[in-house]
Amino acid sequence: MLKIVLRWLLTLLYRVKVNGLENYAAAGNRVLIVANHTSFLDPLLLGVFLPDEITFAINTHISERWWLKPFLRLSKVFPMDPTHPLSLKALIHHMQQDTKTVIFPEGRITTTGTLMKIYDGTGMVADKSGATLLPVRIDGAEFSRFSKLGDKVRQRWFPRIHIHILPPTRIETHGDVTGKARRKHSGHILSDIMSEMMFATSHYRQTVFAALLEARTIFGGNYAIAEDLERKPVSYDALIARSIAVGKLVKSITESGENVGVLLPNSCKTLNVILGLQLYRRTPAMLNYSLGAAGMAAACRTGQVKTVLTSRKFIEAAHLQTEADALAQQVNVVHLEDLAAGLTGRDKAAAWLQGKTAKLWYKSRDYDADDAAVVLFTSGSEGLPKGVVLSHANILANHKQIRARIDFGPGDVVLNFLPMFHSFGFTVGTMMSVLNGMVSFFYPSPLHYAVIPEMAYEVGATIMFGTNTFLAAYAKKAHPYDFYKMRYVVAGAEKLQETTRSLWLNKFGIRILEGYGATETAPVTSVNTPMDYKAGSVGRFMPDMLHHLEPVPGIEGAGRLHVAGPNIMKGYLLPDNPGVLTPPNSPVYGEGWYDTGDIVHVDDEGFIHIRGRSKRFAKVGGEMVSLTAVEQLAIQAWPDAQHAAVSLPDPRKGEQIILLTTQRDGSLKQLAEAAPGVAAINLPKKLFVLEKLPVLATGKTDYPGATALAAQLTQTHTADEDH
């Protein structure tokens, strides 16, 4: 009777909703129920809302607390002493008696709002007892007064709580491994099950604006979440009101469904423009101004962009007047200053009122989560840029995938210097921050190597994303204390060099987390985390991502990577078919699969090791040679220089490898001496010393430019030899 009364009371107060009771029934009789631990309410919620009489495996010291004892009488309790080695063995024997037992694998209530450490012992119990594992997600209790997030979220007395019961599964390692390895392996499987559970029960099937309103509800309208060089923090209320106002202005000069060019720097105003466009069903097409007038014009043709939003102040500061004038000959260039001039006090008041009441009039069900949210253009490192169309669900799914693996949220400050036309700068540095209660500090350029460490120190940045090139440059310029608050530094877009890794570790005590992704995967495909880390790898796949390795002739132990998942792009806009969406379609694995073009090895623990781009292999004398591996040899010989290996046609051996380097006294002889035992086929045929290598605005090597330069130098060199 007490259980019935409590169920009624909790349903009334917290509007508790239980999903997946059919999975509970399908789990059988010997069931180990594993749940995330959000608050002191968790045992009560599970004890009241789960059918049958269940047992709770609880820390002995916790179970002795006086205020908890009345609630524990509702269920059986199996006390466990984590300091006693026989506790797990006793729990295994208990589970073999066909019982339903709840355990919290984290061992404590979360203080981050996400999963914390998952203990291996729980996985071993499920494995050795032969019990069915039933994952249960408690969602919402972390916002109650009974959680440990008081300094991180806006706690409420009675938040809505959902209990998600997922399909039952098993951990079976019998015969595969034994001893400590078996315990570690079973714990690894359990950790994956828990992170997959967190993602599977997350709400990403909505629009970005709906997620913004949801974030405001969680953190409060006055919560500041964005700042730029004007040093005026922007709250959720202000962001929403300004986005509505800007959106209305742009609505009058554009059409619904139109791709609208955005030629603006990293700033809070740019964020307002993006959100305003999305709110009124326009798609922001982020123009890469480092491509010059011709590159931006080509992007506009590919995306069928008729209107480009920019700012006179930005055009002047970035010295882009010539490019803007050339662009104006093809599209309608609109300056925000001109639009803002028509904004009256009445308009601002109306936008503020609409922002405050947005939950009443904005119905996300009237929008489609699969609608285009942004068009990003690839860097063009291997040819003409393509337009990558990401949906709202793509972007939000990638946020939830990352959050299932890494703890981030309120209290974090992201130093966002990657431009918003870059997938990391847009999806992760900007949107992920704003929608999850972090402060995004916008800085307009990643090339200010001496200034960015100072900004990290000044704003107390805790998270930073960058390329190897940028991170190496910052480390050389920075004071050892500049990154004193930094929790996570994530590297991507190019291989993280060992010199950069060791420099950050030795100078700042920071372990760089290397990741991997592409604009087409919104962008994170994999990343190392504090709990799942392997140096030299790019981490493990995000939750709910599938992959295949297509065999490549001549390459052993690796294959061409194809991926599928909820974060895979909506499709391409191609230069030879402007404005027409081409959905992802792998020639080998079919529709919905994206061919990354990368050759990778996936080890037994699921860590990805990049061997190189498929186009970054040369066929020399019938053998496949990795150009990335050639660059690594040069890096080992001359770690302080930059190198680019390219291939050119060779009449005798099919292709020849050319190395471009900034090492002043570099020679083929020195390189061969620094790489003893390396076969001659893996060494370059020619070497040219340059003042600097061709690079793109993102810091990546411009390989088409490098190849053209190598061809020119080779031709000149051959002519000199003939002469």
Protein Blocks (a to p, Z undefined) as FASTA:
>chain_A
ZZmmmmmmmmmmnopacehklmmmmnojbdcdddddfbfklmmmmmmmpgcjddddddfk
lmmpmklmmmmmmpccddddfkbmklmmmmmmmmmnopaddddfkopacfklpacdddfk
lmmmmmmnopacdddddehjlmmmkbcklmmmccdfbdcddddddddddddfehkagcjl
lmmmmmmmmmmmmmmmmmmmpcfbbcfklmmmmmmmmnopklcfbdcfkopacdfklmmm
mmmmmmmmmmmmccehiacdddddddfklmmmmmmmmmnopacddddfknojmlmmmmmm
mnopabdcddfklmmmnopmmmmmmmmmmmccddfklmmmmpcfklmmmmmmmmmmmmmm
mcfklpcfkbcfbdcddehlnoccddddddfklmmmmmmmmmmmpccdehiacddfbcfk
bmklmmmmmmmmmmnopacdddfbfklmmlmmmmmmmnopabdcddfklmmmmmmmpcfk
lmmmbmbdcdehiacdfklmmmmmmmnopacddddddfklopafbdcdfklccehiabja
dehiacdddddehiahiacdddddjklcfbdcdfklghiacddddfknoghiacehpacd
ddfkopacdfbdfklccceehiacdfklmmmmmmmmmmmbccdddddddfknopacdddd
fbfkbcfklmmmmmghiafklpcfbdcddfbdcddfkopacfklmmmmmmmmmmmmmmmm
mZZ
